[in-house]
Structures are given as C-alpha cells and as structure tokens.
Amino acid sequence: MTLLTVDTSDHVTTLTLNRPDTMNPLGAKGDGDAFAAACDAINADMDVRCVILTGAGRAFSAGGDIKAMKQRTGTFGGTAPEISDGYR
C-alpha cells in the first residue's frame, strides 16, 4: 500500500499517511524518500498556500512500526548502535 496520498484543492494540499490497517506507522524502507519526494513536489507548487498532514483511519500515526521493532526487522534490524548509525 502506498504510504502517502496527496490531494490539492483550492490552494490547500492534504498529505495523508495511508496505512490505516496498521495505524499509519513510519519506518519502512523507502518511507523517508517518499515523504521527501512529496514535500519537494508540494514546495515546487507555487499555488499551494497551506498543507494539512493527517492520517487515514482512526489514528494519525502509531509512530514506528511496532511489529518491526519487536521482530527487529527492516529499519529496526540490528543492535541499538547499528540502528542508530542507520539514521546518520
């Protein structure tokens, strides 16, 4: 499922985290790139005057993917120092 949906209407862009079944977690591979690309596109659109960041479903965002944290997979794979080094 696509992490983000982007909708622009009347100078307002709504950027929606779109993983409602898992409460819109962040941290999967490519999430940062997807977020950066969406922000770059919004910044380049001179007609946009306001951006709303929201989450689909019942939660804005659970934060990090709790299952990946528990299983130490994906972005959360490795020891604490290895995970920390991955964010530098």
N, C-alpha and C positions, 0 to 999 in steps of 0.2 A: 504494500500500500504506500502511496506517496506520502511523504512526511508533511508537505505543505500544500495548501491550496491558496491561490491568490485571486482576489476579486476586486476590481476597481469600478467604482460608480460615483459620479458627481464629485470628483476630486478626492475621494476617500478610498483608500486601499485597505481591505481586510485580509490579513495574513493569518491563516488558520492552521494550527497544528492538527493533523488529520490522522491520528491513530486512536480513535475513541475506544476501541475494544480493550486497549491496554492503558488507558488514561494518558495518552499522548506523551510517552517517555521520550527523552533525548539521549543520545549517546551511541546510537548505532553507527556503523561505518557509513560515512557519506553525509551524515546529518549536518555537520558543520559546513560542508561545502554547499549543501542545498540551501541552508539558511543564508550563507554569504551571497550566493547567486541571486536569491530572491531579493535580498536587501540591495544589492547592486542594481538590479533591474528597477526597483522602486525608486532608488536615488536618481537614476537616469531619467525617470519620467517627470518632467517639469510640471505636468498637470496635477500631480499628486500633492495635496496640501496636508493630509492627515493619514496616519497609519494606525489601524487597530490590530493588536495582536491578541488572538483568542485561541481557544481550544475547542475542538469538536467533542460532542458528547457531554458527559457530566463533570468533567474536570478540565481545568486549563492545562496542567501538565503535572504528572507524578514526579517529575524531575528525571533522574537517571532511570534506566531500565532495571528494576529491582531483580527480575529473574536473571539477567545477565550478570548483575553484581553478585548474586548468590552463587551462580554457577561459574563465576569468573571466566566469562566468555566475552567475545567481541572487544569492545573498548575497555572492558573491565577485566580482561585476561591478564594474569601475571601477578607478581607481588606488588605491594603498595608502592615501592620506589619505581618499579617498572611502569606501573600505571601512571604515576606522577610524571615520569620522564616523557611519556607519550603525549602529554599536554604542553610540552615546551616547544 
